[in-house]
Amino acid sequence: MHRSKRQTIAHPRSLAVGVCGGIIALVLLYSPFVNPQKSTTTNTNVLNSTHRELEQQSTDSSSLTASRVNSIEDIFRNYSDDLSRLSAAYDLISIADEAKLIDLFDQATNRSYTNENSHWKSELISLIGDRLAPINLDKAVSFYESLPLDDAKNMLYGMMHAWASLDFDEAVEFASTQVDSVHPIALRGIVDASLSLPAPTLADVGVKLGDEAYVQRALATRQLELDLADPEQAWRSLIEDPTIHQEDNFERIQAIARAMLDLHGANEVHDLLDSITSPTLKYALKKNLLTEIALNDPETAYNFALDTPNDVFGTMLAVVVDTWAITDPETALSRVSLLVPSAVRDDLQERVVSAWVQQDPYDFETTISDFPIELRNTARQSVVEILSETSIEDALLVLPKITDLAKQEQAAQAIADSWMKSDIEATFQWLASSAEIEDYRILLLRSFLEKMTVKDADRAFDLALSLPIREDEDVGLEAIVIEQLSNFEIDHAILLLSRVRPGNTQLTTYESVAGILVTRHKTDKAIELGKQLPEKLQARYYDKIAVSIATELSPTRILKVLPDIPTKKARSKVAEFVLLFHSAADEENRLSDETVEAMLEHVVPANLERVRFLLQP
């Protein structure tokens, strides 16, 4: 280590403290001394203090603070809350000379802390270290090397920042000798002090210290600062360089483009877009800029969007309208309604109304009568969707006023989804009995039971069993639970099969489980499962799963399982399907003659002649 290179240097972040109020000095000092990279033991309340909060906390001047605080112990004796202590610590440390800083460091490291204020040790080490390192780097390094790692790492950022400002290579060399766990802290100090160096140089340090991503982020932030300082030059550089005039650099391009709009106004958008050669990049940038323009000049943004060629889906208009609907929904709706009637216009109108409703859903009902009839249902649907999150009772009052059945169903679905989060029984009873949802009741019940099955399958099954089988349905609701459960807990679904109601419900649930079993190559289990059914249902069961067997298994595997299928008709159906696929297959995928003959042995005599005819070349 070349100590001669690390003599006392001017503090690059030092601050003059004169007769100004102490809190002004505190605000000025706050940014330089806070170490944003520290990740250890710093009290959250301290780090989250804002400049405004600091100003409000105290009107003491620096001289008054100095008269009350001359040591670390004074900070804890004279102040009880973290914010006041932080203010006092800043005042004390900011005006301390080298000798005083060394003394304060000894006080901070040797003091006994309680459990309640133990976080202050790391904070004080960091603050003092940040101040001392630019004044006397040798002493700071000496302190760092004398401390346990958990304490030392709190001064590493400031120390490496000062060191890199003086000798970049030596700082990197020192950092690389430290334990891996502190490399990220050291890297941040070095990089933050060296952003004017070539990017490849910093990238190499990122590789060496194990955080290339941070280097890239820091360089991008620095580049953005340079770009925004002269956006016109930055834009020219972007457009003229094909290596950066690409979709991968969209964030940088859109930031500069927005800065250009700030300089020259919305009319600049045409020139900006015309200079972009990539259609994909141009499209993305236009959407981004229209959103920005719509915040301050929605009319202009809307007209720009209207001029977009081939925007058959109204994508650009939607970008503008979504923003305009928040700031001035009434004007936005008026402009959108002037469009030629189309699916695009309908969609835009619904977007505006939905956004408008969100501003005050409780009072919106009084103004809905002023809307065109075709938009009232959209408005009420949005009202219901919003109210369902805060008041199910209020949402239920609006629901029957929706006259469009599809929109009413969507609104009812929103009520059910929200309600079941807080009261499953009440939600289920409403779904099972409300006359207002009769036209789509089964759809809502299916959705409810599917979601409930994921949360609690047994409870969902019990709820399904509690309702009688509807006259217009011949399958109980438990079939929905079994079907859903089979997708992720097949064994649990099989256990519940013994409780399903007889008849078509039993057959349907068994078929659901069997289909999943065959798909998962558990055909033997599916075949055995069918044998649990009453004999009168078995033929229908095996007939139904025959298609799954024929399409999911290889011909060789099918020939092995066919004898296990107990019904001749089902065996024949499987064989016939396989042979039918064979007849349509290309030469490469056709079955061998031996396999064809083996399959034909399972075809029932009544169908044999027809099948042989289909197999003829």
C-alpha positions, 0 to 999 in steps of 0.5 A: 500500500503506497501510503505516500499517495494517501496524504491529507486532501481537501474534502470534496464534499466539505461544507461551510458552516457559518452563522446560518441557522443550524437546520439550514446547515443540516439540510446542506450536509444531509445529502453528502453524509448519508451513505445510501449503499449501507445495508447494515444496522442503520435505523430505519427511522433515521434513514427515512427522515426527509429534509422537510422533516428535519427542518420541522424538527428543530429551529436550533442554530448550529451555535446553539447545538454546539453549546449543547453537544460537544461529545457523543455522550451529549447527543444521547444525554440531551436528545431522546428521539432519533431525528433530533440525535441525527441533527445534533450528530450532523452538526457536531461532525460537520464542524469537527477538525481532524483531531476532533473527528479522531476523538469522536471516533474513539467515543463512538466505538468505545461507548456502551450502547443499549438494545434500544440505541445499538443501531447508533454505533454503526450510524456514527461510525459511518458519519465520522468515517465519511467525514474523516476519510477525505481529510486523512485517508491513512487514519481512516484506513487505520481505523477501518482495519482495527475494527471488527468486520461488522463495525468496519463495513459501515465506514467502507463506502465513504473510505473507498469513495475518498480513496478512489477520488485520490487513486482509483487503481490503489482503491480497487486493489485494496477492495479486492483484498477484502472479504467477498461479503463487503465487495458490493459496498466497496464497489459502490464507493469506488464507482460513485466516485469514478463515473467520469472514467471510461465505462470499460474500466468501471465494468472491469471493476464490476466483474472483479468485485462481483456486481456488474449490474450496479456498474451498469445502473450507475453508468446509465444514471450518469449517462442520463444526467449528461443526456438531460443536460443537453438533450438536443446533442444527446438526441443527435448522438442517438440517431446517428449511432446505429449501435444505440438507436435500438429497441434495447435503449428505449428507456434512454431514448424516451427520456431524451425525447421527453426532455426535447418535448419539454424544450420545444413543445408537443409539436416536436413529436413529429420530428422526433418520430420521423428521425426513428428508423425502426418501426417497432421503436417508433411505435413504442416511442409514440405511445410513450410520448402521447401519454406524456403530452396527454397529461398537459395537452390532451387535445393535441395528443388526441389529434396526434393519435387520430393521425396514426395510420393503420391504427385499426384497433385504436391503440394510440387513441386508447393511450391518450384517452386513458390519461385524459379520462383521469384529468377531464373525463367529461371532455374526453367522453365528448370527443370520443363520442364524435368518432364514427360508430365502431368497436374502437369508439365503443371501447374508448367510451367504456374506458372513459366511463370506467375511469370517470366512475372511479373518481366518485362511485357513490355519487355517480349514480345520480349522473348516469341518467345523463349518459347515452343508454348504451353507456349507462350499463358500462357505468353501472358495471364499473360502479358495481366493480368498485363498490364490491371492494368496499360495500357489498350491500351498495354493490347489490343495490346497483346490480339489478339496474344493469340491463345488459345481461353480459355486463350484469354477469361481469358485475355479479362476478366481481361481487362474488369474487370480492365477497368470498374473500370475507364471507364464503357462506354468505356468498354461496347462499347469494349465488344459490338463491338470488333471483337476480342472477338466475340467467347466469347462476350456474356460471357464477357457481362454477367460478365460485366452486373452482376458486373455492376448490383451490383454497379448500377442496373439502369445503367446496365439495360440501357446499356443492353437495348442499344444493339439489341437482337442478331440474334443467341439469342432470349433474350435481355441482360436486362434478365441478369440484372433482373436475377442478381438483383432478388438475392438481390433486388427483388422489384427493379427487379420487377419495371424494368420488365415493361421496358423489351422488349416483347416476350421471353425476357419478359417471361425469366425475369418474370420467373427469378423473379418468381423463386426467389419469390417462393423460398422465400415463396412468391408464391402468388406474383409470381402467381399474377405477371404472370397475367401481361404477355400477355395471350399468354405467361401466359401458358408458364410462369405458366408451367415453375414455376410449378416445383418450386412450387411443390418442394418448398412448402408443400403439404398443402400449394400447395393445397391452392395456386393451385386454384389461378393458372389461367391455367389448364395445370399448375395446373395439372403439379404442382399436377402431380409433387407432386404425382410423388414425393409421389409415390417414397417417403418412408412410413414415408413421403407419402401423406395421402389418402385425400391429394392424392385425393385432388391433383388428382382433379387438374390433367387434364383428359388426364393424370389422368389414367397415374398418377393413374397407377403410384400411385399403390403400 
